[in-house]
């Protein structure tokens, strides 16, 4: 659907962009209206309107004909996994790096069934000066009170046994992608649905998740150590620290929004933090890592 007042703001064919970028715009637009249209007849009607708009912007007949035929013959495949990123001048180098190391992802037996034999990369428009300088959304800063003005970071609730194991901090050090990660929400022992990191005094780390209260998961780890259960944290603590639960310190780094599939979101965040901290055994105490939550 287009408004009567809608303007033809398609990128002009003589724009100073890479030629393959300009040639790909008609294909993308034809594929888009094919997904929207229910029948082939509707698609052909809308494709004719789109053809006229592209002609007004300087696109050649042959370019539009090839794009139309490709969209008409292409079968919809909803299982394709695409890597979506902002367009930049290094896009060719990035694609070559992905192709070079693609075999690493194919080693995951669940992932290789879906990703295909080469990366599928899609670029979106990068932020321009208008996006950076102009804010189209009005933001209202409400009055701050002693109840609402809570500082971001990980804190102790002050009234539970788990507080002894919680590190009070606003930053987290040691991620491979960010030297100093700032905790962007207020988190304490009573928070539900969090990603946490257990750091042993010997330097080993364990990344975990908890859909329940953070403090309950901390006390469970302590119970595993005391009862010598067969878990990675308990085995490590009993073998190297004589069952001293004081060697364990916990930090909650990121809560999960309570909308949608919470379990899946927690698994995805847990996998990211395991990768960022390189906490998979033998470097850390996490025993497994998989891309399955992202499929």
N, C-alpha and C positions, 0 to 999 in steps of 0.2 A: 504494500500500500504506500502511495506517495501523496503528500499533500499538494493541493493546487498551487500553493505558494512555494513549493520546494524548488531549489535551484540545482542546476547541473554542476556539482562541485567535484566531478571525477577528475583525477590527475590528468593534466594535458599530455598528449603524446610527445610533445617537444620539451617536456620538463627535463631538467638536468639531473636525471636519475639513471642508474645503470639500465641498459637496454633490456636485459632479461627481467628486471623488476617491472618495467613498464609493460612488457609483453605478457607478464603473468597476471596483471590486474584484470583484463577481460575474462580470462579463464576462471579466476577466483569469483568474479561477480556472476558469471553464468552458472557455476557450480552452486553458488549461494541461492539463486532463485530456483534452481532445480530442487534443492532440498526443501524450499518453502512451498513450492507448488505441489499439489496433490496428484494431478494428472499431467500427462505429456502435452495435451492440448493447452492447458493453462501455461505450462512452461514455454511453449512456442509463442504464445501471445505476449507474455512478459519479456521473452527474449528479443522480440521485434522492437519493443519499446526501449530496451536496454541498448540495442544496436544503434538506434537513432541518437541516443545520448552520447554514446562513444564516438559516433561519426562527427558530432558537433565539437568534440574535443580533439579531433585530428587523428583518430586511429584509422588505419587502413582496412579495406574490405577483407583482404587476405588474413590479416591478424584476427579480426573478429570472426571470420568464418571458421578458422582453425579452433579458436576457443569455443565456439558454439558446438562444433562437431565433437570436440573432446568431452564437453559437458553432457551432450546428448547420449553419447555412447558409454560413458563411464557409469559403472554400477556402484551403488552406494555401499560403502564398507565402513561400518561403525566401529570396527575392531582395531583400526589403525591408531597407533600411539604416536603422537606428534610432539616434537620438542618446540615449544613456543617461546620466542624471546624477542627483545627489542632489536630493530635493525641498526647495524653500525657498519663502519668501513672495514672491519675485520671479519665480516661474515664468511668469506671464503676460507680464511685461515681456521676459523672455528669449525667449519664443516669438515675440513681436511683432518683436523685433530680428532673429531668424532669418528670419522671413517677409520682412522689409523688404530684407534683403541676400542672400536666397536666389539671386537672379539671378547673383550673382558666381560661385557654385559651378557654376551651369548653363553657364557659359562654357567649362568643361573638357569636351571632347568625350567623353572616356571616362567621366567622372563623371556627366554629365547623363542617361546611359542608365539609371542605377541609382537615383539619389536621388529621382526623381519630381519633381512640380511643387510640392510643399510639404514642409516638414520633418516627419518622424515622430519625435516626442519621447516618451520613456518615463522616468518618474521612479522611483527606488528610495528606500527609507527612509533618511533622514539619520541620522547618529550621534546617539544620545541620551546622557544623563548616564551611564547604565550602561555604554555602550560606551567612554566616555572615562575612567571611573573604575575599572572592573573589568577585569582581564586574565584571560581563561580559559585561556590557554596558559602553561605553565611554561617559562621561558627559563633556560637554564643557561649561565653565563659560565665558559668554560674558562680554565685557567691561561695566562697570557701568557708567551711566551718571546721571546728575541731573534730567533728564526726566524719566528715567527708574528705578532709585533707590528709589522706594516708599516703605515705611515701612509697614509691615503687621499690621492690626488692623482696628478699626472703627473710622472714622474721619468725620468732618463736611466739606461740600463742600465750605462753606464761602460766598455763595451768594443766599441763599434761606431762607424762613421763618421757615422751618423745623429744621434748624441748632440749634435753641434755645432748642430743645427737644432731641438732639442727644448727647450721652455721648462719649467723646473721650477716647478710651481705647485700649489696645492691649491684654487684658486678660478678661476672664469672670469667676466670682466666683459663686459657689452655685450649680453646677451640682452634682448629687448623685454618678455618676460613676467617675468623675474627679474633684478633689478639685479646681484646677486652670486650666481652659481651655484657651489655647493660640489661638487667632484668626490667622489663617494661610494665609489669603489673605488681600489685601488692599480693604477696603470697605468705601464708603462715601454715602451721601444722594442721589446721582444720580444713584447708582447701581441698576440694575434690577435683579429680580429673587433671592431674599434673604430670609433667615429665620431671624426674629428679635424677640427681647424680650422687652416688655414694663414693666418697674418696677415702681410701684407706691411708693410714699414716705412712705406709711404705710407698705410696704414690700410685698404686693401682686404682682404676676407676671402674665403676659399674653404672650403666644407664638403665633406668627402669621407668615404668609408668604405673599409675594408680588411678583407677576409676573411683575408688573410695577415698576416704580422708587420708591425707598424706601421713599423718601420725600413725594410723593403723598399719600402713605398709612398713614404716620404720620399725615398729615394735615386732612385726612379723619377722623381719630380718634378724632382729636381736634374738627372738625365740628360735629361729633356725640355727643360730650359732650355739646357743646354750644346749639345745637338744641334739646337736650334731647331725642335722638333717643333710641330705645329699643335694645341696645347692652350691652354686659357684661361690657365693659370698661366704657361706658357712664353712665350706671346705678350705677356702683360702685362709679365713680367720683362725680356724682351729689348727691348721697345719703350721702357719707361720707366726701367729700371735697368741697361741695358747688359749684361744677362746675369749680373748679380751674384747668385749663389745665396745669399749672406749676407743678402740682403734678406728671405728667407723664414724664418719661425719657425713651428713646429708645436706644437700642443697636442692630446693625446688626451683627450676629455672623458667618453666613456661606452663601456664594453665591452658586448658583446651576449652573452646567455646561449647556451650551445652546445646548446640543445634546440629541436627543431622546425625550421622553415624559416629558417635563418640568413640567407640572402640577402634574404628578404622583410623580416625584422626590421631588417636593416641599411638597406634602402631606406626603410623607414618612419621610422627614427630620423634618417636623413640628411635626408629631406624636412622633418621637424619642425625640425631645427637650421637648415636653410636659411630656413625661415619665421621662426624666433625671431631669427635674426641679420640677416634681410633682406639676405642675401648674393647674391640673384639679380641678374644684370646689369641695369642699369648700376651699382647700388649696391655690388655685390660682383663676384666672379669666377665664380659658378655660372651656367651658361648656360641651365639649364632647371629647371622645377619642375612636378611632376604629382602628382595624388592617386591614381594607379593602384596604388601599393603597398598602399593601404588598402582596395581593392575586393575 
